[in-house]
Amino acid sequence: MEKELLERGLNLNRRKFISKLSLGLGSAALGSLLIPDLFSGANNLEDTIMRGLPHFAPKAKRVIYLFQNGAPSQLETFDYKPLLCQMMGENLPESIRGTQRLTGMSAYQSSFPLVGSYYKFNQHGKSGAWVSELFPHMAGIVDDLCIIKTMHTEAINHDPALTFFQSGAQQGNRPSMGSWVSYGLGTENNNLPAFCVLLSRGKGNGQGVYSKLWTNGFLDSVHQGVQFSSGENPILYLQDPDGMDRATRRNMLDKIAALNQLEMDAYGDPEIGAKIQQYEMAYRMQTAVPEIMDTSKESESIIKLYGADCLVPGTYAANCLLARKLSENGVRFIQLYHQGWDQHGNLPNEMRGQAMDVDQPSAALIKDLKQRGLLDETLVIWGGEFGRTNYCQGKMQPDNYGRDHHPRCFSIWMAGGGIKPGVVHGETDEFGYNIIKDPVHVHDFQATVLNLLGLDHEKLVYKFQGRRYRLTDLYGNVVNQIIA
């Protein structure tokens, strides 16, 4: 062999040849570990390689998004406006409202009486952030939070606003943020989906959530969010039917995969390949999911941290604990939806109940991740689809009022995963109606989330029907001021 190599003009002896061969095999082995699908026979090898890697070094590995569906009022949470209490009942100046459009629920009003918060505010932490008395537990972790007071959106009604936050478009049928992350980064745990969805409902007036919010859109169906339910079977049809054991199920899946592969070879339909992957994922999840759902091994201190409701499946507290467990096991994107924040009337009473649902578990999630050393690599987000008006909708009473939708400015918070802690970003005017400093649009927010995960929002694209699509459409700027 050595003589052959020399005759062919290759300056290689046997030792050099074996040395170089071992390097090649080692590189191939490393590649298969870093990108599990590298040698899966994918038709587009370049796409397979690039999708498994971030565009640059990430600050976060995973996201837990605590979506407060229905739009909590910024004026009763994190945007303290004492002027509204001083001007209680006075009409909102036209110079402040300007040409802002109104919903059909308050457009009929001849006046717009200002109403201050029923709840007291206090400053907390080194940042001196103002937090409502409704959220004592969040106030206790305020130095871990980045409170953004200048979020804004074009959408003024729930469905388009919620859809816009989740998919970057108001009309729906686009891939959700979790699906984009799954497409861009893949999974960390082959036994669990990259994108999971958890639902809960509070005590207030609720708005519906629909599967279009966690759809894969035009991406392969393997990127769709997997919804967990609160019933006996958290994922329907996952368990083997009576009379079927694991060996039989494995044999059945192998036969189905062989038939699907024949169709794949014949027609080249990528959805057939996605179906094969989904069958395999379901098989692996049969072991992983029951273990994740089991809270019997959680310590008493953890149960106390989240509150007793964390042992009641389907509650917000239980979903926060489950989110930690899913994130801890490598799920890339966990989306929680908590319904009940639509307070057009009776806000003081309803919002108190909603706050009691979410305050302790939300703070507990941050503390739990932090004590496990996971907060630095996990981005946690808390907020709704828009804000609430500074004027009362309908008849006003100081202890019984409601607020209409307000897309021009509202508050959310972010924590962990490369976000600066103990920061309040942006300012609104003294009426809490307009932004006066550091606005953050929904597309800016989405671009920032992707950036923290190591993804350039302008490069994470998918060509569909002749157009290159992305989560941020044609817009969005990373908010570098809030990145550590």
Sequence and secondary structure as in RCSB ss.txt:
>XXXX:A:sequence
MEKELLERGLNLNRRKFISKLSLGLGSAALGSLLIPDLFSGANNLEDTIMRGLPHFAPKAKRVIYLFQNGAPSQL
ETFDYKPLLCQMMGENLPESIRGTQRLTGMSAYQSSFPLVGSYYKFNQHGKSGAWVSELFPHMAGIVDDLCIIKT
MHTEAINHDPALTFFQSGAQQGNRPSMGSWVSYGLGTENNNLPAFCVLLSRGKGNGQGVYSKLWTNGFLDSVHQG
VQFSSGENPILYLQDPDGMDRATRRNMLDKIAALNQLEMDAYGDPEIGAKIQQYEMAYRMQTAVPEIMDTSKESE
SIIKLYGADCLVPGTYAANCLLARKLSENGVRFIQLYHQGWDQHGNLPNEMRGQAMDVDQPSAALIKDLKQRGLL
DETLVIWGGEFGRTNYCQGKMQPDNYGRDHHPRCFSIWMAGGGIKPGVVHGETDEFGYNIIKDPVHVHDFQATVL
NLLGLDHEKLVYKFQGRRYRLTDLYGNVVNQIIA
>XXXX:A:secstr
 HHHHHHTT    HHHHHHHHHHHHHHHHHHHHHSTTTTS  S HHHHHHHTS SS  S SEEEEEEEET   GG
GTT   HHHHHTTTSB  HHHHTT    TTTTT S  BB   SS EEEETTTTEEEETT HHHHHTGGGEEEEEE
EE S  SHHHHHHHHHHS SSS S  HHHHHHHHH  S TTS SEEEEEEE SS      GGGG  TTS GGGS 
EEE SSSSSSTT S  TT  HHHHHHHHHHHHHHHHHHHHHH  HHHHHHHHHHHHHHHHHHHHHHHH  TTS H
HHHHHH GGGGSTTSHHHHHHHHHHHHHTT SEEEEEEE    SS HHHHHHHHHHHHHHHHHHHHHHHHHTT G
GGEEEEEE SSEEEEEESSS BTTB  EEEE S EEEEEESTTB SSEEE EE TTSSSEEE  EEHHHHHHHHH
HHTT  TTT  EEETTEEE TTTT     GGGB 
